[in-house]
């Protein structure tokens, strides 16, 4: 069963056309696959148990030994049928878990209920009740074993889907690289080639969800800041922010522009933006940019905390500067409020309200959080956004 499901995932990825794989937001598509191919376990609702009774002809061989019956004959007996409601795919009731009992009860499925029978061989009501409870307990134990298997499978889908998707995309990018290297005009629409990274020198050791829709035709190569360099940039900004916190008398009263210039002073000697000589620079009063061929591949916006609205507006302002796929950004908030922890909670709670919010990634440190956003009007163009808050009373 599980192998069939994995094969279905493989086929789902292979069926997508080349442009879709190259342009779709990877994380959103993987989460779509997870939601589509996860298997919901059976849930038994024993509080809805009911019983019906009818008469059947029971073979002599099924009677207790205390009954003296002629072999080969059948005799009328009352049969109690217990109806146990459940939700989930009834096909799962046919699946044997990795752990199972050889003495599982015989069941049938009728109208959304697991049904089992108890033949009344002059039994007392209490005896029938105890036997039905034992049967239900056995069914719950067996279902528990299967549920454990399903949970393990479901938790493996993301890794499997990611591997299949990444392999398909790498294959397409390599194919496009090969075609491009021939130096011959390409006849297909959408002249595609691999995404490239903006070079950065002197870096030393400084350090079911809906299926995404893709409207773009063809695949245009776009620069992307290398993840390692991005991490190093963030680490420098974070270390400087912590220095601001440790030396409040030095930085207290300084404006956003002064704090920004201090960060630029440290960042500039460590990174070069591209072969064209572009590097970190300032635009306006509060942002730090890393540009390539006139486009922003990294931007950090530095602001003082002025409440929830100001925070969300800062994110909107930052996103308005970014247009390329896989852009990377940071929002740095300097907090003067005495209750710094309350500000952290407000920021974490309200950020998901932003229209471009895609999801939370992880917490790097107290006051340092990573998120996934998208550029305006296109969820497939993802922005990796780091949010840092520093207490400078």
VODO-675002 format. One record per residue (C-alpha): residue in three letters; x, y, z. Coordinates in steps of 0.25 Angstrom, whole numbers, plus 2048, in hexadecimal, padded with zeros to 3 digits. Layout:
% residues N
AlaXYZ...
//
This chain:
% residues 393
Unk800800800Unk80B80A804Unk8138077F8Unk8078097EFUnk8058177F6Unk81481A7F4Unk8138167E5Unk80781F7E4Unk80F82B7E9Unk81A8287DFUnk8108287D4Unk80A8357D8Unk81783C7D7Unk81B8367CAUnk80D83A7C4Unk8108497C6Unk8158507BAUnk8238567BAUnk81F8647BCUnk8178617C8Unk82285A7CFUnk82C8657CCUnk8238707D0Unk81A86B7DCUnk81D86F7EAUnk8248627EFUnk81F8627FEUnk8118657FAUnk81185A7F0Unk8178507F9Unk80D853804Unk8028517FAUnk8078437F7Unk808840806Unk7FA844808Unk7F583D7FBUnk7FC82F7FEUnk7FC82F80DUnk7F3823812Unk7E982781DUnk7E781B827Unk7DB81482BUnk7D481B837Unk7CA81283FUnk7BE818846Unk7BA80E850Unk7B1818857Unk7A881684BUnk7A780784DUnk79A80184AUnk7947F2849Unk78A7EB841Unk7857DD843Unk7807D283AUnk77F7C3839Unk7887BB830Unk78A7AC82EUnk7977A8835Unk79F79C831Unk7A079183CUnk7AF79283BUnk7AF7A1840Unk7A779E84DUnk7AF79C85AUnk7B278E85EUnk7A878E869Unk79D78E85EUnk79B77F858Unk79778184AUnk79777983EUnk7A377C835Unk79F782828Unk79378882DUnk78F79782FUnk78779D83AUnk7807AA83CUnk7877B4846Unk7867C2849Unk7927CA843Unk7967D8848Unk79C7E183EUnk7A47ED844Unk7A67F983BUnk7B280183EUnk7B380F836Unk7C0813830Unk7C681E827Unk7D181C81DUnk7D3814811Unk7CD806813Unk7D880080AUnk7E1802816Unk7D97F781DUnk7DF7ED813Unk7EE7F2816Unk7F67EA81FUnk7FF7F2828Unk80E7EF82BUnk8097EA839Unk7FD7E2839Unk7F57D7840Unk7F27C983AUnk7E57C9842Unk7DF7D683CUnk7CF7D683DUnk7C77D3830Unk7C07DF82BUnk7B87E5820Unk7B67F381CUnk7A87F981AUnk7A3807818Unk7AF80D81FUnk7B080382AUnk7B97F882EUnk7B07EC831Unk7B37E0839Unk7AA7D583EUnk7A87CE84CUnk79F7C184BUnk7967C0858Unk7997B285DUnk7907B586AUnk7997C086EUnk7977CA879Unk7967D8875Unk7A37DB87DUnk7AA7D0876Unk7A67D6868Unk7AA7E486CUnk7B87DF871Unk7BA7D7864Unk7B67E485CUnk7C07EC864Unk7CB7E2861Unk7C87E3852Unk7C87F2852Unk7D57F285AUnk7DB7E9850Unk7D77F1844Unk7DC7FE84BUnk7EA7F784DUnk7EB7F383FUnk7E780083AUnk7F1807843Unk7FC7FE83DUnk7F880282FUnk7F7811833Unk805811838Unk80980B82AUnk801816823Unk80782182CUnk81581C828Unk81281C819Unk80B82A81AUnk818830820Unk82082A815Unk81983080AUnk81F83E80AUnk82D83880AUnk82982E7FEUnk8228397F6Unk82D8437F8Unk8378397F3Unk82F8367E7Unk82C8447E4Unk83A8497E6Unk83F83E7DDUnk8368417D2Unk8398507D3Unk84884D7D3Unk8468457C6Unk83F8507BFUnk84985A7C3Unk8558517BEUnk84E84F7B1Unk84C85E7AFUnk85B8607B3Unk85F8567A8Unk85685C79DUnk85B86A7A1Unk86A8657A0Unk868860792Unk86786F78DUnk85C86C784Unk84E873784Unk84486C78CUnk836869784Unk82E867790Unk826872797Unk82C8777A4Unk83B8777A3Unk83E8717B0Unk84B86F7B7Unk84F86D7C6Unk84E8777D1Unk85B87D7D5Unk8618837E1Unk8668917E4Unk87588F7E7Unk8798957F4Unk8888957F7Unk890897804Unk88688F80CUnk88F887815Unk88A881821Unk88288D826Unk87888582AUnk7ED84C805Unk7F3859802Unk7EF85E7F4Unk7F885C7E9Unk8008687E6Unk7FC86F7D9Unk8078737CFUnk80487E7C5Unk8128817BFUnk81687B7B2Unk8248767B0Unk82F8787BAUnk8388847BCUnk8458827C3Unk84688C7CFUnk85188E7D9Unk84F8897E7Unk85888C7F3Unk85F87F7F8Unk85987A805Unk86687980CUnk869888809Unk85B88C80DUnk85D88481AUnk86B88C81CUnk86489981AUnk859896824Unk86489282EUnk86B89F82DUnk85E8A782EUnk85A89F83AUnk8688A0841Unk8688AF83FUnk85A8B0844Unk85E8A8851Unk86A8B2852Unk85F8BE852Unk8588B785DUnk8658B4866Unk8698C3864Unk85C8CB866Unk8638D886AUnk86B8D885DUnk85F8D6854Unk8548DB85CUnk84E8E7855Unk8548E4848Unk84B8E583CUnk8478DA832Unk8518E0827Unk85D8E0831Unk85A8D1835Unk8598CE826Unk8668D4822Unk86D8CD82EUnk8688C0828Unk86D8C481AUnk87A8C7820Unk87C8B9824Unk8758B2818Unk87C8B980DUnk88A8B480FUnk8858A5810Unk87C8A4803Unk87D8A87F5Unk8708A87EEUnk8748A47E0Unk87E8A47D5Unk8798B27D1Unk87E8B87DEUnk8718BA7E4Unk8708B77F2Unk8698BB7FFUnk8638C97FEUnk8588D1804Unk84C8D67FEUnk8438E0805Unk8458E1814Unk8438D381AUnk8468C8810Unk8538C080DUnk8538BA7FFUnk85B8B07F7Unk8598B27E9Unk85C8AA7DCUnk85A8B17CEUnk8518BB7D4Unk8488B27DBUnk8478AF7EAUnk84B8A17EFUnk84C8A47FDUnk8468B0805Unk8468B3814Unk83C8BD81AUnk8408C3827Unk8358CA82FUnk8318CD83DUnk8258C6843Unk8188CE842Unk80E8C3844Unk8078B883CUnk8038C1830Unk8118C782FUnk8178B982FUnk80E8B4824Unk8108C181CUnk81F8BF81DUnk81E8B1817Unk8158B680CUnk81F8C1809Unk82A8B7808Unk8228AD7FFUnk81F8B97F5Unk82E8B97F2Unk82F8AB7EEUnk82B8A47E1Unk8348997DEUnk83288A7E2Unk8398857EFUnk83C8937F4Unk841894802Unk83E89F80CUnk83F8A481BUnk8368AD823Unk83E8B282FUnk8368B983AUnk83C8C1845Unk8338C1851Unk8328CC85CUnk8268C6864Unk82A8C2872Unk8228B5870Unk82A8AF865Unk8248A1867Unk8168A6864Unk81B8AC857Unk82189F853Unk814898855Unk80C8A384DUnk8168A2841Unk815892841Unk806893842Unk80389D838Unk80C89A82DUnk80388F827Unk7F989A825Unk80189F819Unk7FB89D80BUnk809897806Unk80B88E812Unk80E87F80EUnk81387981AUnk81C878827Unk82A871825Unk831871832Unk83687983EUnk84587C83DUnk84688384AUnk83D88B854Unk83889684BUnk83E89083EUnk833889836Unk833884827Unk82788481EUnk822882810Unk81B88D809Unk81988F7FAUnk81A89C7F1Unk80E8A47EEUnk80489C7E5Unk80C88F7E3Unk80D8847EEUnk81787D7E5Unk8218887E7Unk8258857F5Unk82C88E7FFUnk83488980AUnk832893815Unk83A894822Unk83489C82DUnk83D8A1839Unk8398AA845Unk8438B084EUnk8418B785BUnk8478C585BUnk83F8CD866
//
